[in-house]
Each structure stands twice: as C-alpha cells, then as structure tokens.
Amino acid sequence: MRQGKFSPIAYAHHNQTLHSSDPVRQPYPEDVPKRDEIFRRWVEDIRSELVAYRGRTEEERLQFNESLNRAIIGFDEDRRKLLALIEDLLESKRIHDLTPPGTEYETMAEAMFAELIGLNVLELILRNKEGLEEIQVVGKQIFEVRHGRESPSAYRLQSVEELERIQQNLVLFNDESLNRRKKWAEVALKDGSRVTMTGFGYTSEPTLTIRLYTVKHFTLAALCETPYQTISEPIRVLLGCILRARFNIVVIGPTNSGKTHLIKALIAELPQEERIITLESRFELMLRRDFPDRNIVEYEVDPEDRLHDGNQAFKLALRQSPKRICNAEIRDEDANIYVRACTRGHEGSITSVHVNELEDVPEAIVDMCMQDGRKINPDRLTKRIATYVTQIGIEMGAVDGQRKIVRIGEFAYEQGEVRVNDLVRFDYDSQIWEYPLAFSERAMRRISKFDPAAYTQLKERGMAT
C-alpha cells in the first residue's frame, strides 16, 4: 500500500496475501433463517477484518479509520472506496456473487455495506445536504437542523437497536468504546464534522448527534447581504474598527446561532501576515483548513498529559510570536490559559462562552478558572477579566429563523459590578438595529492608538461617553 494514501484495492490485495490458501465457498442454504444466520456471521467476519487492519504505518492506520468514519456519516467518495473494499473482500472469500438476504439490495456487497457502514434511513437525509447542519437522533425519533432551524424529520428509525448498531460501527473504527462502563462517545473527523453519542443509563434513550461541517467561507460583507443579513453595514464598519483597535472579543449565543461562523468572518478580516495561535482542548475552529495560506498554529491540548497540557502549549505559544490567540469556546480546562493569554499582551484575541447574557460572561469565566482549586480572589479576578479579557461582547440570536447579531457591548467594572455599555441593540418589536455607540473614554484612547481615522469619525459623531 502506498504510504500516505489509502487504497481499497491495495488493502484487498494485502488482505489476500494473509490468506494463502484458496478459500472454499461456504454452503448457502435456501432456508431463510439459516441464510440470515450465515449472513450475520459473514458480516462479523468482514467487520473484524476492517477493525483489525492497522496499515504499515500509523499514518496509514489513521487515514484508514478516517475513511471509515467519513463513509459512515455519508461522504460519497469514502463510501465508494469502502464499497469497493468490501466487494474485494467478498470476492476473496468467493461469496460476492451470492444473492443477499431480503430484497432491499441487489448485491451481497451492498447488503454488507448497509450493515457495516450504512446509516439506515439517515442516509436518505444525507442525500439532501442543502443547508443540512445537524442530524439529531433520540431513540427512534430523528430531527434535522437546516439553516439553523430544527424540525422533525420525515424519517424515523424502526427500532432503538438500529441506532445502537450505528453507534457501535462508529466507535468500533475509532479505538473508542460505548458500553455499560462508558456510556458516551465522541468521534471527530478532520474536516470538522463531529459525532456525539450517548447510551442507555446515561440518557433515558440512546442518542446520536451528527454535526456536519459545511464548507462555507464567510466575510463580514457577505453577512450583510441576503440570505444571511446577520449584520448591517454600520455593524460591519463597527466590527472593522473593533478588530483594528485590537479589543479582546467574546461571542455568546445559543447552539446553532452562528457563533463559529461569525468568529471566522472576523478572522477573515484580519491582515494576512498576522500570526494566529489557537489553544483548544479539541480542534474546533479548524482555521488551517479554512485559511490554508494564513500564518496559523493550532494546538490541541490534553489536560491529562502534563507534557501536552494547556500550560505547556501556552509556554510554547508565547515563544512563537502570536499576534492573537483564539479559542472556539472557553471550557473549564481552557479558562486559565485563555485569561493568561489575554492579560499578557496578546490583544485582539477572540473566543466564545456559553452564557445567557453578556453581563454573565466574566463571572462564568471566573467560575471556570476556579475549578482547578486555586486560591483566587473572585472579585479581583472578575475585575481583571472584565477589564482585559472580555473587552467587547457580541451576542448572537435567531430572529425568525435568521442568525443575527442582537447586541454588541463594551464591558466595564464599576463599583464592584460588571456593566455592559451597549454599542448595538436589535429591537425585536421594530425588527431593526439601534446604535447607541457610546464608547468609554478608555476605549476611545485605544481606538485613537490603533485606528486614528475611526477615532476622528467617532468623535465627530459624538459616539463616546
């Protein structure tokens, strides 16, 4: 097999060399129950061969497993590869031309593929990928998320066992497990697609969530236009000023509100030469994939491994001259690292946090920072975060099925409390944006330093407190 590229034909040849004796076709009875039993044994036999394959190098093994994963969740090219591989394996066993059980499939390979790789009725959903962002399965029920909107699917699984079979296929090809002792699993693909699964005992019914990566590149200008209308032209100008003035930005909003799309649109506006470093406990932003020509370094830290944890990554990142540090979402294990990054000269950093209101952001980050048991004065830390880490907050929301920025505010810490001074508000009654745009004196000094032209315009328009 050629290193660096998975070939199903080469794999089949490799497999045949491991079985020097010519296989003898097994009896295939006319009796349906016995036929089904033999078919199930063959399925397990082929499954075992797929799982056992490790390749000649670690890279080959990872590429093979990645191809299996992508085939399972509906990527056409990988599905063709795996179908060809199964055909070759069946031919090596001299059972490829037997009639498959049932009437759903024309060939034995197709029937095997459906058992080993197929997603049952989920495949019918995946055939129409227009606007498809997530498939959510709870027991037998299926829901689809398209263009940010959740709705019940026209399809439904016949049994919970069908869902469990799909789950086991996914974990089997990932050195993962989902069983009585570990009742959850996650599978992440290199293109950004992510699969999250839970089993009986952890949730009342098994669940499967496929979050597909949609290959779209956004710019702030595009977000002003139909069909998005996520922002207005004045907001685009304001965000450009905020980026040039190197404010640290935090984005909030519910799931599927467009937080990641906005973060990438903001990054797309940055100068090409600026070095960006991401520190994440799992790869989510995938900036190198979306901006292959940009100066970007991505770290995936492991909090359980001292040699590769966030502290070590942070030390190395500081030696790599980052201009900005980005994080798809601050979680418990990321919080202290991100706070240190923002307070040690890396201005213009961007992240997101799961909270309900902008005012809740600093306290939420404080809570995460204190998870590791450090003795920290929470009031002092809250002030520090509000002043240096969360300087500008952006809230995303869904309005009549459209993703919109519904609020932009400047953080301040006054008289022992976090305050947010609104720069933009979306009025739900009138369905229009309002622009208080009252920057603080501190913020205006920063803007005058980094963006003198914008500073002059803001002063002329009285947009400062």
DOLUMKE-295097 format. One record per residue (C-alpha): chain; y, z, x; residue number from 1; residue in one letter. Coordinates in nm, 2 decimals, decimal comma, padded with zeros to 4 digits. Example, Ala and Ser with C-alpha at 12.3 -4.5 7.8 and 13.67 -1.06 7.14 Angstrom:
// DOLUMKE-295097
R	chaine	yy	zz	xx	num	residu
R	A	-00,45	00,78	01,23	1	A
R	A	-00,11	00,71	01,37	2	S
//
This chain:
// DOLUMKE-295097
R	chaine	yy	zz	xx	num	residu
R	A	00,00	00,00	00,00	1	M
R	A	00,34	-00,09	00,14	2	R
R	A	00,55	00,21	00,23	3	Q
R	A	00,85	00,28	00,01	4	G
R	A	00,74	00,07	-00,29	5	K
R	A	00,47	00,14	-00,55	6	F
R	A	00,24	-00,14	-00,63	7	S
R	A	-00,02	-00,10	-00,91	8	P
R	A	-00,23	-00,39	-00,77	9	I
R	A	-00,23	-00,23	-00,43	10	A
R	A	-00,32	00,10	-00,58	11	Y
R	A	-00,61	-00,05	-00,78	12	A
R	A	-00,74	-00,21	-00,46	13	H
R	A	-00,71	00,12	-00,28	14	H
R	A	-00,90	00,28	-00,56	15	N
R	A	-01,18	00,03	-00,54	16	Q
R	A	-01,23	00,09	-00,17	17	T
R	A	-01,30	00,45	-00,25	18	L
R	A	-01,60	00,34	-00,47	19	H
R	A	-01,81	00,12	-00,25	20	S
R	A	-02,10	00,09	-00,49	21	S
R	A	-02,06	-00,16	-00,78	22	D
R	A	-02,01	00,04	-01,10	23	P
R	A	-02,25	-00,01	-01,38	24	V
R	A	-02,12	-00,07	-01,73	25	R
R	A	-02,19	00,23	-01,94	26	Q
R	A	-02,36	00,19	-02,28	27	P
R	A	-02,10	00,15	-02,56	28	Y
R	A	-02,27	00,22	-02,89	29	P
R	A	-02,18	00,08	-03,23	30	E
R	A	-02,17	00,43	-03,38	31	D
R	A	-01,80	00,51	-03,42	32	V
R	A	-01,82	00,89	-03,35	33	P
R	A	-02,02	00,83	-03,03	34	K
R	A	-01,79	00,54	-02,93	35	R
R	A	-01,49	00,77	-02,97	36	D
R	A	-01,66	01,04	-02,76	37	E
R	A	-01,73	00,79	-02,48	38	I
R	A	-01,37	00,66	-02,51	39	F
R	A	-01,23	01,01	-02,47	40	R
R	A	-01,45	01,06	-02,15	41	R
R	A	-01,31	00,73	-02,01	42	W
R	A	-00,96	00,84	-02,09	43	V
R	A	-01,01	01,16	-01,90	44	E
R	A	-01,17	00,97	-01,61	45	D
R	A	-00,87	00,74	-01,58	46	I
R	A	-00,63	01,03	-01,62	47	R
R	A	-00,80	01,21	-01,33	48	S
R	A	-00,76	00,91	-01,11	49	E
R	A	-00,39	00,88	-01,18	50	L
R	A	-00,34	01,25	-01,12	51	V
R	A	-00,55	01,25	-00,80	52	A
R	A	-00,36	00,97	-00,64	53	Y
R	A	-00,13	01,10	-00,37	54	R
R	A	-00,05	00,80	-00,16	55	G
R	A	-00,04	00,77	00,22	56	R
R	A	00,30	00,94	00,24	57	T
R	A	00,50	01,19	00,05	58	E
R	A	00,75	00,92	-00,05	59	E
R	A	00,47	00,71	-00,20	60	E
R	A	00,34	01,01	-00,40	61	R
R	A	00,69	01,09	-00,53	62	L
R	A	00,75	00,72	-00,62	63	Q
R	A	00,42	00,70	-00,80	64	F
R	A	00,49	01,02	-01,00	65	N
R	A	00,84	00,89	-01,08	66	E
R	A	00,70	00,57	-01,21	67	S
R	A	00,45	00,76	-01,43	68	L
R	A	00,73	00,97	-01,57	69	N
R	A	00,96	00,67	-01,64	70	R
R	A	00,67	00,49	-01,81	71	A
R	A	00,60	00,78	-02,04	72	I
R	A	00,96	00,81	-02,16	73	I
R	A	00,99	00,44	-02,22	74	G
R	A	01,12	00,24	-01,92	75	F
R	A	00,99	-00,11	-01,96	76	D
R	A	00,94	-00,21	-01,60	77	E
R	A	00,74	00,10	-01,52	78	D
R	A	00,54	00,06	-01,84	79	R
R	A	00,44	-00,29	-01,73	80	R
R	A	00,34	-00,16	-01,39	81	K
R	A	00,12	00,12	-01,53	82	L
R	A	-00,04	-00,11	-01,79	83	L
R	A	-00,14	-00,34	-01,50	84	A
R	A	-00,27	-00,05	-01,31	85	L
R	A	-00,48	00,07	-01,60	86	I
R	A	-00,62	-00,28	-01,65	87	E
R	A	-00,73	-00,29	-01,29	88	D
R	A	-00,89	00,05	-01,30	89	L
R	A	-01,08	-00,05	-01,62	90	L
R	A	-01,19	-00,38	-01,46	91	E
R	A	-01,32	-00,19	-01,15	92	S
R	A	-01,54	00,01	-01,40	93	K
R	A	-01,64	-00,31	-01,58	94	R
R	A	-01,52	-00,18	-01,92	95	I
R	A	-01,20	-00,37	-01,95	96	H
R	A	-01,33	-00,63	-02,20	97	D
R	A	-01,49	-00,38	-02,44	98	L
R	A	-01,34	-00,35	-02,79	99	T
R	A	-01,12	-00,05	-02,81	100	P
R	A	-01,18	00,21	-03,09	101	P
R	A	-00,98	00,17	-03,40	102	G
R	A	-00,77	-00,14	-03,50	103	T
R	A	-00,43	-00,05	-03,35	104	E
R	A	-00,48	-00,21	-03,01	105	Y
R	A	-00,61	-00,54	-02,90	106	E
R	A	-00,74	-00,44	-02,56	107	T
R	A	-00,90	-00,14	-02,40	108	M
R	A	-00,61	-00,12	-02,16	109	A
R	A	-00,36	-00,09	-02,44	110	E
R	A	-00,57	00,18	-02,61	111	A
R	A	-00,59	00,37	-02,28	112	M
R	A	-00,22	00,33	-02,21	113	F
R	A	-00,14	00,47	-02,55	114	A
R	A	-00,34	00,78	-02,47	115	E
R	A	-00,23	00,83	-02,11	116	L
R	A	00,13	00,71	-02,12	117	I
R	A	00,23	00,63	-02,48	118	G
R	A	00,47	00,84	-02,68	119	L
R	A	00,32	00,77	-03,02	120	N
R	A	00,60	00,70	-03,28	121	V
R	A	00,86	00,80	-03,02	122	L
R	A	00,80	00,46	-02,87	123	E
R	A	00,93	00,30	-03,18	124	L
R	A	01,26	00,49	-03,14	125	I
R	A	01,29	00,39	-02,78	126	L
R	A	01,27	00,03	-02,87	127	R
R	A	01,62	00,05	-03,01	128	N
R	A	01,82	00,22	-02,73	129	K
R	A	02,16	00,12	-02,87	130	E
R	A	02,36	00,44	-02,85	131	G
R	A	02,05	00,65	-02,80	132	L
R	A	02,13	00,96	-02,60	133	E
R	A	01,86	01,21	-02,71	134	E
R	A	01,53	01,24	-02,89	135	I
R	A	01,46	01,59	-03,02	136	Q
R	A	01,12	01,69	-03,15	137	V
R	A	01,04	02,02	-03,32	138	V
R	A	00,68	02,04	-03,43	139	G
R	A	00,62	01,72	-03,62	140	K
R	A	00,99	01,66	-03,70	141	Q
R	A	01,20	01,41	-03,50	142	I
R	A	01,58	01,39	-03,47	143	F
R	A	01,78	01,12	-03,29	144	E
R	A	02,12	01,16	-03,12	145	V
R	A	02,31	00,83	-03,11	146	R
R	A	02,68	00,81	-03,01	147	H
R	A	02,70	01,18	-03,02	148	G
R	A	02,57	01,22	-03,37	149	R
R	A	02,24	01,40	-03,46	150	E
R	A	02,04	01,27	-03,76	151	S
R	A	01,68	01,30	-03,88	152	P
R	A	01,46	01,01	-03,76	153	S
R	A	01,29	00,77	-03,99	154	A
R	A	00,97	00,85	-03,79	155	Y
R	A	00,76	01,16	-03,78	156	R
R	A	00,45	01,28	-03,58	157	L
R	A	00,13	01,31	-03,77	158	Q
R	A	00,04	01,65	-03,61	159	S
R	A	00,16	01,90	-03,36	160	V
R	A	-00,13	01,81	-03,14	161	E
R	A	00,02	01,47	-03,08	162	E
R	A	00,33	01,64	-02,94	163	L
R	A	00,12	01,87	-02,72	164	E
R	A	-00,06	01,56	-02,58	165	R
R	A	00,27	01,40	-02,49	166	I
R	A	00,38	01,73	-02,32	167	Q
R	A	00,06	01,75	-02,12	168	Q
R	A	00,10	01,39	-02,00	169	N
R	A	00,45	01,47	-01,87	170	L
R	A	00,36	01,79	-01,69	171	V
R	A	00,04	01,65	-01,55	172	L
R	A	00,22	01,39	-01,35	173	F
R	A	00,48	01,63	-01,22	174	N
R	A	00,29	01,91	-01,05	175	D
R	A	00,43	02,12	-01,34	176	E
R	A	00,25	02,33	-01,60	177	S
R	A	00,28	02,42	-01,96	178	L
R	A	00,02	02,66	-02,08	179	N
R	A	-00,04	03,02	-02,21	180	R
R	A	00,11	03,18	-01,90	181	R
R	A	00,41	02,94	-01,86	182	K
R	A	00,53	02,82	-02,20	183	K
R	A	00,80	02,59	-02,09	184	W
R	A	00,85	02,30	-01,85	185	A
R	A	01,13	02,06	-01,74	186	E
R	A	01,09	01,71	-01,59	187	V
R	A	01,39	01,55	-01,43	188	A
R	A	01,40	01,18	-01,33	189	L
R	A	01,60	01,02	-01,05	190	K
R	A	01,82	00,82	-01,30	191	D
R	A	01,94	01,14	-01,47	192	G
R	A	01,71	01,14	-01,77	193	S
R	A	01,57	01,49	-01,84	194	R
R	A	01,29	01,62	-02,05	195	V
R	A	01,27	01,98	-02,17	196	T
R	A	00,96	02,12	-02,33	197	M
R	A	00,85	02,45	-02,49	198	T
R	A	00,51	02,56	-02,62	199	G
R	A	00,37	02,79	-02,89	200	F
R	A	00,46	03,15	-02,83	201	G
R	A	00,79	03,07	-02,66	202	Y
R	A	00,92	02,88	-02,96	203	T
R	A	00,77	02,90	-03,31	204	S
R	A	00,66	02,54	-03,27	205	E
R	A	00,63	02,32	-02,97	206	P
R	A	00,94	02,12	-02,88	207	T
R	A	01,03	01,82	-02,67	208	L
R	A	01,39	01,71	-02,59	209	T
R	A	01,44	01,38	-02,41	210	I
R	A	01,79	01,34	-02,28	211	R
R	A	01,83	00,99	-02,17	212	L
R	A	02,07	00,88	-01,90	213	Y
R	A	02,28	00,59	-02,04	214	T
R	A	02,42	00,36	-01,78	215	V
R	A	02,78	00,35	-01,87	216	K
R	A	03,08	00,38	-01,64	217	H
R	A	03,39	00,53	-01,80	218	F
R	A	03,75	00,52	-01,69	219	T
R	A	04,04	00,71	-01,84	220	L
R	A	04,19	00,38	-01,96	221	A
R	A	03,86	00,29	-02,13	222	A
R	A	03,86	00,63	-02,31	223	L
R	A	04,19	00,55	-02,46	224	C
R	A	04,05	00,24	-02,63	225	E
R	A	03,83	00,16	-02,92	226	T
R	A	03,55	00,25	-02,98	227	P
R	A	03,60	00,57	-02,78	228	Y
R	A	03,96	00,69	-02,85	229	Q
R	A	03,87	01,01	-02,67	230	T
R	A	04,22	01,04	-02,53	231	I
R	A	04,56	00,89	-02,60	232	S
R	A	04,78	00,71	-02,35	233	E
R	A	05,01	01,02	-02,30	234	P
R	A	04,70	01,22	-02,22	235	I
R	A	04,58	00,96	-01,97	236	R
R	A	04,92	00,99	-01,79	237	V
R	A	04,90	01,37	-01,80	238	L
R	A	04,54	01,38	-01,66	239	L
R	A	04,65	01,15	-01,38	240	G
R	A	04,93	01,40	-01,29	241	C
R	A	04,68	01,69	-01,31	242	I
R	A	04,44	01,51	-01,07	243	L
R	A	04,71	01,41	-00,82	244	R
R	A	04,85	01,77	-00,82	245	A
R	A	04,50	01,89	-00,73	246	R
R	A	04,47	02,15	-01,01	247	F
R	A	04,12	02,31	-01,04	248	N
R	A	03,99	02,18	-01,37	249	I
R	A	03,73	02,33	-01,61	250	V
R	A	03,59	02,14	-01,91	251	V
R	A	03,44	02,31	-02,22	252	I
R	A	03,28	02,19	-02,54	253	G
R	A	02,96	02,18	-02,73	254	P
R	A	02,65	01,99	-02,63	255	T
R	A	02,70	01,61	-02,66	256	N
R	A	03,08	01,64	-02,68	257	S
R	A	03,13	01,42	-02,38	258	G
R	A	03,20	01,67	-02,10	259	K
R	A	03,00	01,49	-01,83	260	T
R	A	03,15	01,15	-01,93	261	H
R	A	03,50	01,30	-01,90	262	L
R	A	03,42	01,45	-01,56	263	I
R	A	03,30	01,12	-01,43	264	K
R	A	03,60	00,94	-01,58	265	A
R	A	03,83	01,19	-01,39	266	L
R	A	03,63	01,13	-01,07	267	I
R	A	03,67	00,76	-01,11	268	A
R	A	04,05	00,80	-01,09	269	E
R	A	04,03	00,98	-00,75	270	L
R	A	04,11	00,80	-00,43	271	P
R	A	03,81	00,61	-00,29	272	Q
R	A	03,83	00,78	00,05	273	E
R	A	03,83	01,14	-00,08	274	E
R	A	03,51	01,33	00,02	275	R
R	A	03,35	01,50	-00,28	276	I
R	A	03,07	01,75	-00,25	277	I
R	A	02,86	01,87	-00,54	278	T
R	A	02,67	02,21	-00,53	279	L
R	A	02,42	02,23	-00,81	280	E
R	A	02,10	02,42	-00,89	281	S
R	A	01,97	02,09	-01,02	282	R
R	A	02,11	01,74	-00,99	283	F
R	A	02,31	01,66	-01,30	284	E
R	A	02,63	01,48	-01,21	285	L
R	A	02,44	01,21	-01,01	286	M
R	A	02,77	01,09	-00,85	287	L
R	A	02,60	00,89	-00,57	288	R
R	A	02,41	00,69	-00,83	289	R
R	A	02,73	00,62	-01,04	290	D
R	A	02,97	00,58	-00,74	291	F
R	A	02,75	00,43	-00,46	292	P
R	A	03,04	00,33	-00,25	293	D
R	A	03,22	00,67	-00,26	294	R
R	A	03,22	00,94	00,00	295	N
R	A	03,00	01,19	-00,18	296	I
R	A	02,75	01,45	-00,06	297	V
R	A	02,52	01,61	-00,32	298	E
R	A	02,34	01,95	-00,27	299	Y
R	A	02,06	02,07	-00,49	300	E
R	A	02,03	02,44	-00,41	301	V
R	A	01,72	02,66	-00,46	302	D
R	A	01,82	03,03	-00,53	303	P
R	A	01,47	03,14	-00,45	304	E
R	A	01,48	02,99	-00,10	305	D
R	A	01,72	03,16	00,15	306	R
R	A	01,71	02,86	00,38	307	L
R	A	01,82	02,63	00,10	308	H
R	A	02,01	02,86	-00,14	309	D
R	A	02,37	02,83	-00,25	310	G
R	A	02,51	03,04	00,03	311	N
R	A	02,35	02,81	00,29	312	Q
R	A	02,47	02,50	00,11	313	A
R	A	02,82	02,64	00,09	314	F
R	A	02,83	02,71	00,46	315	K
R	A	02,72	02,35	00,54	316	L
R	A	02,95	02,20	00,28	317	A
R	A	03,25	02,37	00,45	318	L
R	A	03,16	02,20	00,77	319	R
R	A	03,15	01,86	00,61	320	Q
R	A	03,52	01,85	00,53	321	S
R	A	03,52	01,83	00,15	322	P
R	A	03,84	01,75	-00,04	323	K
R	A	03,70	01,85	-00,37	324	R
R	A	03,39	02,04	-00,49	325	I
R	A	03,23	01,95	-00,82	326	C
R	A	02,97	02,11	-01,04	327	N
R	A	02,83	01,97	-01,36	328	A
R	A	02,81	02,31	-01,52	329	E
R	A	02,86	02,66	-01,38	330	I
R	A	02,55	02,88	-01,43	331	R
R	A	02,47	03,23	-01,32	332	D
R	A	02,34	03,12	-00,98	333	E
R	A	02,63	02,88	-00,92	334	D
R	A	02,92	03,11	-01,02	335	A
R	A	02,99	03,30	-00,70	336	N
R	A	02,95	02,98	-00,49	337	I
R	A	03,20	02,78	-00,70	338	Y
R	A	03,45	03,07	-00,71	339	V
R	A	03,44	03,09	-00,33	340	R
R	A	03,49	02,71	-00,30	341	A
R	A	03,79	02,71	-00,53	342	C
R	A	03,96	03,00	-00,36	343	T
R	A	03,91	02,88	00,00	344	R
R	A	04,13	02,57	00,00	345	G
R	A	03,92	02,32	-00,20	346	H
R	A	04,18	02,24	-00,46	347	E
R	A	04,12	01,98	-00,73	348	G
R	A	03,77	02,09	-00,80	349	S
R	A	03,61	02,01	-01,14	350	I
R	A	03,33	02,19	-01,34	351	T
R	A	03,23	02,28	-01,70	352	S
R	A	03,14	02,60	-01,87	353	V
R	A	02,96	02,68	-02,20	354	H
R	A	03,21	02,89	-02,40	355	V
R	A	03,38	02,87	-02,74	356	N
R	A	03,74	02,89	-02,64	357	E
R	A	03,94	02,82	-02,32	358	L
R	A	04,05	03,18	-02,32	359	E
R	A	03,69	03,29	-02,28	360	D
R	A	03,63	03,09	-01,96	361	V
R	A	03,75	03,34	-01,69	362	P
R	A	03,56	03,63	-01,84	363	E
R	A	03,24	03,42	-01,88	364	A
R	A	03,26	03,32	-01,51	365	I
R	A	03,32	03,69	-01,42	366	V
R	A	03,00	03,79	-01,61	367	D
R	A	02,80	03,53	-01,42	368	M
R	A	02,94	03,64	-01,08	369	C
R	A	02,83	04,00	-01,15	370	M
R	A	02,47	03,90	-01,23	371	Q
R	A	02,37	03,95	-00,87	372	D
R	A	02,46	04,32	-00,88	373	G
R	A	02,76	04,31	-00,65	374	R
R	A	03,02	04,58	-00,69	375	K
R	A	03,32	04,38	-00,81	376	I
R	A	03,63	04,50	-00,99	377	N
R	A	03,61	04,28	-01,30	378	P
R	A	03,98	04,29	-01,37	379	D
R	A	04,08	04,17	-01,02	380	R
R	A	03,81	03,90	-01,04	381	L
R	A	03,93	03,78	-01,38	382	T
R	A	04,29	03,75	-01,24	383	K
R	A	04,16	03,57	-00,94	384	R
R	A	03,96	03,32	-01,14	385	I
R	A	04,24	03,26	-01,40	386	A
R	A	04,49	03,20	-01,11	387	T
R	A	04,28	03,00	-00,87	388	Y
R	A	03,96	02,87	-01,02	389	V
R	A	04,04	02,77	-01,38	390	T
R	A	04,40	02,64	-01,35	391	Q
R	A	04,37	02,37	-01,61	392	I
R	A	04,12	02,38	-01,90	393	G
R	A	04,01	02,09	-02,12	394	I
R	A	03,83	02,14	-02,44	395	E
R	A	03,61	01,86	-02,59	396	M
R	A	03,51	01,83	-02,95	397	G
R	A	03,36	01,60	-03,21	398	A
R	A	03,60	01,46	-03,47	399	V
R	A	03,45	01,25	-03,75	400	D
R	A	03,17	01,15	-03,51	401	G
R	A	03,41	01,06	-03,22	402	Q
R	A	03,43	01,26	-02,90	403	R
R	A	03,79	01,37	-02,83	404	K
R	A	03,99	01,60	-02,61	405	I
R	A	04,11	01,85	-02,86	406	V
R	A	04,30	02,08	-02,62	407	R
R	A	04,44	02,09	-02,27	408	I
R	A	04,59	02,42	-02,15	409	G
R	A	04,72	02,59	-01,83	410	E
R	A	04,56	02,93	-01,75	411	F
R	A	04,77	03,23	-01,67	412	A
R	A	04,70	03,60	-01,62	413	Y
R	A	04,98	03,81	-01,77	414	E
R	A	04,99	04,19	-01,84	415	Q
R	A	04,62	04,23	-01,78	416	G
R	A	04,52	03,94	-02,01	417	E
R	A	04,41	03,58	-01,98	418	V
R	A	04,65	03,34	-02,16	419	R
R	A	04,63	02,97	-02,21	420	V
R	A	04,96	02,77	-02,24	421	N
R	A	04,89	02,46	-02,44	422	D
R	A	04,98	02,12	-02,30	423	L
R	A	04,80	01,92	-02,56	424	V
R	A	04,66	02,01	-02,90	425	R
R	A	04,47	01,79	-03,15	426	F
R	A	04,58	01,86	-03,51	427	D
R	A	04,27	01,83	-03,73	428	Y
R	A	04,48	01,81	-04,05	429	D
R	A	04,71	01,52	-03,94	430	S
R	A	04,44	01,37	-03,71	431	Q
R	A	04,70	01,33	-03,43	432	I
R	A	04,76	01,48	-03,09	433	W
R	A	05,06	01,71	-03,03	434	E
R	A	05,22	01,75	-02,69	435	Y
R	A	05,38	02,09	-02,62	436	P
R	A	05,36	02,01	-02,25	437	L
R	A	05,52	02,32	-02,12	438	A
R	A	05,41	02,37	-01,76	439	F
R	A	05,48	02,70	-01,59	440	S
R	A	05,72	02,73	-01,30	441	E
R	A	05,42	02,79	-01,07	442	R
R	A	05,25	02,47	-01,19	443	A
R	A	05,58	02,27	-01,16	444	M
R	A	05,60	02,38	-00,79	445	R
R	A	05,25	02,24	-00,74	446	R
R	A	05,34	01,91	-00,91	447	I
R	A	05,66	01,87	-00,71	448	S
R	A	05,45	01,91	-00,39	449	K
R	A	05,17	01,66	-00,48	450	F
R	A	05,33	01,43	-00,73	451	D
R	A	05,71	01,42	-00,69	452	P
R	A	05,75	01,12	-00,93	453	A
R	A	05,57	01,31	-01,21	454	A
R	A	05,77	01,62	-01,14	455	Y
R	A	06,10	01,43	-01,19	456	T
R	A	05,98	01,29	-01,52	457	Q
R	A	05,86	01,62	-01,65	458	L
R	A	06,20	01,79	-01,56	459	K
R	A	06,39	01,51	-01,73	460	E
R	A	06,19	01,56	-02,04	461	R
R	A	06,22	01,94	-02,04	462	G
R	A	05,84	01,98	-02,01	463	M
R	A	05,85	02,31	-01,81	464	A
R	A	05,89	02,67	-01,90	465	T
//
